[in-house]
Amino acid sequence: MSSKKKKFLCFLVLSLLTVFSRFYRLNWDSSFFFHPDENNMALSVLQMTDHQLNPKFFAYGQFPLYLTFFTTPKHDLATITLTLRFWSAIFSSLSVFIFYFIAKKIFSSSKSAIIFTLLIIFTPGLIQSAHFGTT
């Protein structure tokens, strides 16, 4: 197998593992929304309008709130919460690849970078963080 094919296969496997671990069961709480800060964020997006864009909630910054407000197709609590979680999972997935490229620069071998990336992919706290709309 050529070097390019090996790299592509490795990238594909890491991508699939990342996407699966970050996006699997985003609705883990069956629409009961147990996380209090996530509820506060969703409620602040829910009360925003086109003429009133002050979220009145600043604990996690405004970018996720505005991103959710402008990308949510339907403004109800369940949709807003799942959209917050979707964006959290997207940014968590992107950070895994950033960590991979940083590890590739730090470690001399590509195998070490892959092992480091696998540790990042399967770290429970990072997966849990990707499943909350608060990051």
PyRosetta script that sets phi, psi and omega in degrees:
from pyrosetta import init, pose_from_sequence

init()
pose = pose_from_sequence("MSSKKKKFLCFLVLSLLTVFSRFYRLNWDSSFFFHPDENNMALSVLQMTDHQLNPKFFAYGQFPLYLTFFTTPKHDLATITLTLRFWSAIFSSLSVFIFYFIAKKIFSSSKSAIIFTLLIIFTPGLIQSAHFGTT")
pose.set_psi(1, 136.5)
pose.set_omega(1, -176.8)
pose.set_phi(2, -73.9)
pose.set_psi(2, 162.9)
pose.set_omega(2, -178.6)
pose.set_phi(3, -63.7)
pose.set_psi(3, -38.8)
pose.set_omega(3, 179.0)
pose.set_phi(4, -64.3)
pose.set_psi(4, -41.0)
pose.set_omega(4, 179.5)
pose.set_phi(5, -66.0)
pose.set_psi(5, -39.8)
pose.set_omega(5, 178.1)
pose.set_phi(6, -62.9)
pose.set_psi(6, -43.7)
pose.set_omega(6, 179.3)
pose.set_phi(7, -64.1)
pose.set_psi(7, -42.9)
pose.set_omega(7, 179.2)
pose.set_phi(8, -64.2)
pose.set_psi(8, -43.4)
pose.set_omega(8, 179.1)
pose.set_phi(9, -63.0)
pose.set_psi(9, -42.1)
pose.set_omega(9, 177.8)
pose.set_phi(10, -62.6)
pose.set_psi(10, -45.3)
pose.set_omega(10, 178.2)
pose.set_phi(11, -61.6)
pose.set_psi(11, -41.3)
pose.set_omega(11, -179.9)
pose.set_phi(12, -64.3)
pose.set_psi(12, -45.0)
pose.set_omega(12, -179.9)
pose.set_phi(13, -64.4)
pose.set_psi(13, -45.6)
pose.set_omega(13, 179.2)
pose.set_phi(14, -62.9)
pose.set_psi(14, -38.9)
pose.set_omega(14, 179.0)
pose.set_phi(15, -64.9)
pose.set_psi(15, -45.4)
pose.set_omega(15, -179.9)
pose.set_phi(16, -63.9)
pose.set_psi(16, -42.2)
pose.set_omega(16, 177.8)
pose.set_phi(17, -63.6)
pose.set_psi(17, -41.0)
pose.set_omega(17, 179.4)
pose.set_phi(18, -64.7)
pose.set_psi(18, -49.8)
pose.set_omega(18, -177.9)
pose.set_phi(19, -63.9)
pose.set_psi(19, -42.5)
pose.set_omega(19, 179.5)
pose.set_phi(20, -62.5)
pose.set_psi(20, -47.2)
pose.set_omega(20, -176.5)
pose.set_phi(21, -69.4)
pose.set_psi(21, -26.9)
pose.set_omega(21, -178.5)
pose.set_phi(22, -90.1)
pose.set_psi(22, -31.4)
pose.set_omega(22, -173.8)
pose.set_phi(23, -105.2)
pose.set_psi(23, -12.3)
pose.set_omega(23, -178.3)
pose.set_phi(24, -66.2)
pose.set_psi(24, 123.2)
pose.set_omega(24, 177.5)
pose.set_phi(25, 57.3)
pose.set_psi(25, 56.7)
pose.set_omega(25, 174.7)
pose.set_phi(26, -63.7)
pose.set_psi(26, -26.6)
pose.set_omega(26, 176.8)
pose.set_phi(27, -94.8)
pose.set_psi(27, 51.6)
pose.set_omega(27, -174.5)
pose.set_phi(28, -63.9)
pose.set_psi(28, -23.5)
pose.set_omega(28, -176.9)
pose.set_phi(29, -99.8)
pose.set_psi(29, 12.5)
pose.set_omega(29, 178.0)
pose.set_phi(30, 52.1)
pose.set_psi(30, 42.3)
pose.set_omega(30, 176.9)
pose.set_phi(31, 64.8)
pose.set_psi(31, 29.4)
pose.set_omega(31, 172.9)
pose.set_phi(32, -97.1)
pose.set_psi(32, -19.0)
pose.set_omega(32, 172.8)
pose.set_phi(33, 52.6)
pose.set_psi(33, 75.0)
pose.set_omega(33, -174.7)
pose.set_phi(34, -79.9)
pose.set_psi(34, -23.8)
pose.set_omega(34, -174.5)
pose.set_phi(35, -76.4)
pose.set_psi(35, 118.3)
pose.set_omega(35, -174.6)
pose.set_phi(36, -65.4)
pose.set_psi(36, -39.6)
pose.set_omega(36, 179.6)
pose.set_phi(37, -69.2)
pose.set_psi(37, -35.4)
pose.set_omega(37, 175.9)
pose.set_phi(38, -63.0)
pose.set_psi(38, -39.8)
pose.set_omega(38, 176.2)
pose.set_phi(39, -62.7)
pose.set_psi(39, -43.7)
pose.set_omega(39, 179.3)
pose.set_phi(40, -62.2)
pose.set_psi(40, -39.8)
pose.set_omega(40, 178.5)
pose.set_phi(41, -65.8)
pose.set_psi(41, -44.6)
pose.set_omega(41, -179.4)
pose.set_phi(42, -64.6)
pose.set_psi(42, -40.6)
pose.set_omega(42, 179.0)
pose.set_phi(43, -67.2)
pose.set_psi(43, -34.6)
pose.set_omega(43, 178.3)
pose.set_phi(44, -69.2)
pose.set_psi(44, -36.2)
pose.set_omega(44, 175.3)
pose.set_phi(45, -68.4)
pose.set_psi(45, -37.6)
pose.set_omega(45, -178.7)
pose.set_phi(46, -63.4)
pose.set_psi(46, -34.5)
pose.set_omega(46, -178.3)
pose.set_phi(47, -86.0)
pose.set_psi(47, -7.1)
pose.set_omega(47, 177.7)
pose.set_phi(48, -75.8)
pose.set_psi(48, 147.2)
pose.set_omega(48, 175.4)
pose.set_phi(49, -132.0)
pose.set_psi(49, 175.4)
pose.set_omega(49, 178.6)
pose.set_phi(50, -63.6)
pose.set_psi(50, -26.8)
pose.set_omega(50, -178.2)
pose.set_phi(51, -98.9)
pose.set_psi(51, -13.3)
pose.set_omega(51, -179.0)
pose.set_phi(52, -131.8)
pose.set_psi(52, 94.6)
pose.set_omega(52, -175.0)
pose.set_phi(53, -101.5)
pose.set_psi(53, 15.9)
pose.set_omega(53, 176.7)
pose.set_phi(54, -82.2)
pose.set_psi(54, 114.0)
pose.set_omega(54, -176.3)
pose.set_phi(55, -72.7)
pose.set_psi(55, -21.6)
pose.set_omega(55, -179.4)
pose.set_phi(56, 58.5)
pose.set_psi(56, 26.9)
pose.set_omega(56, 175.0)
pose.set_phi(57, -150.6)
pose.set_psi(57, 116.4)
pose.set_omega(57, -170.0)
pose.set_phi(58, -124.8)
pose.set_psi(58, 17.5)
pose.set_omega(58, -176.2)
pose.set_phi(59, -67.6)
pose.set_psi(59, -34.0)
pose.set_omega(59, -176.5)
pose.set_phi(60, -116.0)
pose.set_psi(60, 12.2)
pose.set_omega(60, -177.9)
pose.set_phi(61, 89.2)
pose.set_psi(61, 163.2)
pose.set_omega(61, -174.0)
pose.set_phi(62, -93.3)
pose.set_psi(62, -20.0)
pose.set_omega(62, -175.1)
pose.set_phi(63, -55.5)
pose.set_psi(63, -49.3)
pose.set_omega(63, 179.1)
pose.set_phi(64, -62.7)
pose.set_psi(64, -31.5)
pose.set_omega(64, -179.6)
pose.set_phi(65, -69.2)
pose.set_psi(65, -46.8)
pose.set_omega(65, 178.9)
pose.set_phi(66, -67.6)
pose.set_psi(66, -39.8)
pose.set_omega(66, 177.9)
pose.set_phi(67, -59.4)
pose.set_psi(67, -44.3)
pose.set_omega(67, 179.1)
pose.set_phi(68, -67.0)
pose.set_psi(68, -42.8)
pose.set_omega(68, -179.8)
pose.set_phi(69, -58.7)
pose.set_psi(69, -43.7)
pose.set_omega(69, -176.0)
pose.set_phi(70, -83.7)
pose.set_psi(70, -11.2)
pose.set_omega(70, -178.6)
pose.set_phi(71, -114.5)
pose.set_psi(71, -2.9)
pose.set_omega(71, -179.8)
pose.set_phi(72, -82.4)
pose.set_psi(72, 123.8)
pose.set_omega(72, -178.3)
pose.set_phi(73, -70.7)
pose.set_psi(73, -34.9)
pose.set_omega(73, -176.6)
pose.set_phi(74, -131.1)
pose.set_psi(74, 129.8)
pose.set_omega(74, -176.0)
pose.set_phi(75, -94.4)
pose.set_psi(75, 82.9)
pose.set_omega(75, 169.0)
pose.set_phi(76, -134.2)
pose.set_psi(76, 165.8)
pose.set_omega(76, -172.2)
pose.set_phi(77, -59.5)
pose.set_psi(77, -43.6)
pose.set_omega(77, -177.8)
pose.set_phi(78, -65.3)
pose.set_psi(78, -45.3)
pose.set_omega(78, -178.9)
pose.set_phi(79, -66.6)
pose.set_psi(79, -41.5)
pose.set_omega(79, 179.6)
pose.set_phi(80, -64.0)
pose.set_psi(80, -43.8)
pose.set_omega(80, 179.7)
pose.set_phi(81, -62.9)
pose.set_psi(81, -44.2)
pose.set_omega(81, 178.9)
pose.set_phi(82, -67.2)
pose.set_psi(82, -32.9)
pose.set_omega(82, 176.2)
pose.set_phi(83, -68.0)
pose.set_psi(83, -40.7)
pose.set_omega(83, 174.7)
pose.set_phi(84, -58.6)
pose.set_psi(84, -43.8)
pose.set_omega(84, 179.3)
pose.set_phi(85, -67.0)
pose.set_psi(85, -37.9)
pose.set_omega(85, 178.0)
pose.set_phi(86, -60.0)
pose.set_psi(86, -48.3)
pose.set_omega(86, -179.5)
pose.set_phi(87, -65.8)
pose.set_psi(87, -35.9)
pose.set_omega(87, 176.5)
pose.set_phi(88, -62.9)
pose.set_psi(88, -42.3)
pose.set_omega(88, 178.6)
pose.set_phi(89, -67.3)
pose.set_psi(89, -37.4)
pose.set_omega(89, 177.8)
pose.set_phi(90, -61.4)
pose.set_psi(90, -50.5)
pose.set_omega(90, -177.3)
pose.set_phi(91, -69.0)
pose.set_psi(91, -31.8)
pose.set_omega(91, 174.8)
pose.set_phi(92, -65.7)
pose.set_psi(92, -41.7)
pose.set_omega(92, 178.2)
pose.set_phi(93, -63.8)
pose.set_psi(93, -42.5)
pose.set_omega(93, 177.7)
pose.set_phi(94, -63.6)
pose.set_psi(94, -36.3)
pose.set_omega(94, -179.7)
pose.set_phi(95, -66.9)
pose.set_psi(95, -30.3)
pose.set_omega(95, 176.7)
pose.set_phi(96, -60.5)
pose.set_psi(96, -42.9)
pose.set_omega(96, -179.9)
pose.set_phi(97, -71.2)
pose.set_psi(97, -32.8)
pose.set_omega(97, 174.2)
pose.set_phi(98, -63.9)
pose.set_psi(98, -43.2)
pose.set_omega(98, 176.9)
pose.set_phi(99, -61.8)
pose.set_psi(99, -36.8)
pose.set_omega(99, 178.7)
pose.set_phi(100, -62.2)
pose.set_psi(100, -46.9)
pose.set_omega(100, -178.8)
pose.set_phi(101, -67.6)
pose.set_psi(101, -33.7)
pose.set_omega(101, 174.9)
pose.set_phi(102, -66.7)
pose.set_psi(102, -44.1)
pose.set_omega(102, 179.4)
pose.set_phi(103, -63.5)
pose.set_psi(103, -35.7)
pose.set_omega(103, 178.4)
pose.set_phi(104, -64.5)
pose.set_psi(104, -33.8)
pose.set_omega(104, 177.4)
pose.set_phi(105, -74.5)
pose.set_psi(105, -36.7)
pose.set_omega(105, -175.7)
pose.set_phi(106, -77.1)
pose.set_psi(106, -50.2)
pose.set_omega(106, -176.4)
pose.set_phi(107, -85.2)
pose.set_psi(107, 147.1)
pose.set_omega(107, -178.3)
pose.set_phi(108, -77.5)
pose.set_psi(108, -28.1)
pose.set_omega(108, -178.2)
pose.set_phi(109, -106.5)
pose.set_psi(109, 149.0)
pose.set_omega(109, 178.8)
pose.set_phi(110, -70.5)
pose.set_psi(110, -29.5)
pose.set_omega(110, 178.1)
pose.set_phi(111, -64.5)
pose.set_psi(111, -39.6)
pose.set_omega(111, 178.0)
pose.set_phi(112, -63.6)
pose.set_psi(112, -40.1)
pose.set_omega(112, 178.4)
pose.set_phi(113, -64.4)
pose.set_psi(113, -38.5)
pose.set_omega(113, 179.0)
pose.set_phi(114, -68.3)
pose.set_psi(114, -41.8)
pose.set_omega(114, 177.4)
pose.set_phi(115, -62.5)
pose.set_psi(115, -43.7)
pose.set_omega(115, 177.2)
pose.set_phi(116, -60.3)
pose.set_psi(116, -43.2)
pose.set_omega(116, 180.0)
pose.set_phi(117, -65.2)
pose.set_psi(117, -40.1)
pose.set_omega(117, 176.7)
pose.set_phi(118, -62.6)
pose.set_psi(118, -38.3)
pose.set_omega(118, 176.0)
pose.set_phi(119, -63.3)
pose.set_psi(119, -40.6)
pose.set_omega(119, 177.9)
pose.set_phi(120, -65.7)
pose.set_psi(120, -41.7)
pose.set_omega(120, -178.8)
pose.set_phi(121, -62.1)
pose.set_psi(121, -42.0)
pose.set_omega(121, -173.2)
pose.set_phi(122, -100.1)
pose.set_psi(122, 11.3)
pose.set_omega(122, 175.8)
pose.set_phi(123, -71.0)
pose.set_psi(123, 119.2)
pose.set_omega(123, -173.9)
pose.set_phi(124, -58.5)
pose.set_psi(124, -39.4)
pose.set_omega(124, -179.1)
pose.set_phi(125, -63.3)
pose.set_psi(125, -36.7)
pose.set_omega(125, 179.2)
pose.set_phi(126, -72.7)
pose.set_psi(126, -35.4)
pose.set_omega(126, 175.6)
pose.set_phi(127, -66.9)
pose.set_psi(127, -44.3)
pose.set_omega(127, 179.7)
pose.set_phi(128, -62.4)
pose.set_psi(128, -41.7)
pose.set_omega(128, 178.7)
pose.set_phi(129, -62.0)
pose.set_psi(129, -35.9)
pose.set_omega(129, 178.2)
pose.set_phi(130, -70.1)
pose.set_psi(130, -20.4)
pose.set_omega(130, -179.1)
pose.set_phi(131, -91.9)
pose.set_psi(131, 1.0)
pose.set_omega(131, 174.0)
pose.set_phi(132, -111.1)
pose.set_psi(132, 143.1)
pose.set_omega(132, 179.8)
pose.set_phi(133, -83.7)
pose.set_psi(133, 27.2)
pose.set_omega(133, -175.0)
pose.set_phi(134, -106.6)
pose.set_psi(134, 1.4)
pose.set_omega(134, -175.8)
pose.set_phi(135, -103.7)
pose.dump_pdb("model.pdb")
